[in-house]
């Protein structure tokens, strides 16, 4: 059974940094594109970032460019999202998801981790 | 403002059929596969449709997807109260080199 378990969400002040983790199990992690998607309170889904197999190619939403970095450790079956220079508008539940938004679709999702940016 | 456009809400009676539209452009829906997600209240999204019209295992055939040009449609037949949820369309945008979602549609089963 595919399981994705996010962690690392917290209350953080504007300008601060946070690293989210997503522990994966139940599938061959290194063989899949992985993605982060967020959802602000009461809002729709927003794609944040994706990383290809091998980790050499990443894609980021404009809102994340220059501030967020997606990475993966295939030896630990773990996906990461390093978030710097956090803003109030980054407040959201962050989900990790298996695969890509097009093609096979985001086939499995974690339960999400809440990031609150506030002073 | 979402790149893909969905109606904010739709409603229909139990047993009826409903469709949810998702409108985009030549660089996103027109150029890439569309996926659809169901999000029940307080839960993570769940993949309903991928590659425009394919259902993952376990998704009933009451759910269907289609795509024409720069628009996609999710259809749900035999509506049940348990189908009340938010539905989101998503795809890749080749010009932005980014994933994009619609704003989501809240389905109410009256």
Contacts between the chains, C-beta under 8 A, distances in Angstrom:
chain1	res1	chain2	res2	distance
A	35	B	99	7.1
A	37	B	45	7.8
A	37	B	99	7.8
A	37	B	101	7.9
A	44	B	2	6.4
A	44	B	86	7.7
A	44	B	88	6.3
A	44	B	101	6.1
A	44	B	102	7.0
A	44	B	103	4.6
A	44	B	104	3.9
A	45	B	37	7.3
A	45	B	39	7.8
A	45	B	45	6.5
A	45	B	88	5.2
A	45	B	90	7.2
A	45	B	101	4.5
A	45	B	104	6.8
A	46	B	101	6.5
A	47	B	90	7.0
A	47	B	98	6.6
A	47	B	99	3.2
A	47	B	100	6.5
A	47	B	101	6.1
A	50	B	99	6.6
A	59	B	97	5.8
A	59	B	98	6.3
A	59	B	99	7.5
A	60	B	98	7.5
A	61	B	98	5.4
A	61	B	99	7.5
A	62	B	96	7.6
A	62	B	98	7.2
A	95	B	44	5.8
A	95	B	45	7.3
A	100	B	92	7.3
A	100	B	99	7.6
A	101	B	35	6.3
A	101	B	90	4.7
A	101	B	91	6.4
A	101	B	92	5.9
A	101	B	99	3.9
A	101	B	100	7.8
A	101	B	101	7.8
A	102	B	32	4.4
A	102	B	33	4.7
A	102	B	34	7.6
A	102	B	35	6.9
A	102	B	90	7.7
A	102	B	91	5.2
A	102	B	92	3.9
A	102	B	99	7.5
A	103	B	33	5.5
A	103	B	50	7.2
A	103	B	51	6.6
A	104	B	50	5.6
A	104	B	51	7.3
A	105	B	33	7.8
A	105	B	35	3.5
A	105	B	47	4.9
A	105	B	49	7.5
A	105	B	50	3.3
A	105	B	51	7.4
A	105	B	56	7.8
A	105	B	90	7.7
A	106	B	35	6.8
A	106	B	37	7.2
A	106	B	45	7.4
A	106	B	47	6.0
A	106	B	90	7.3
A	107	B	47	5.1
A	107	B	50	7.3
A	107	B	56	6.4
A	108	B	47	7.7
A	109	B	44	4.2
A	109	B	45	5.6
A	109	B	46	7.2
A	110	B	44	6.6
A	111	B	44	5.7
A	112	B	44	5.9
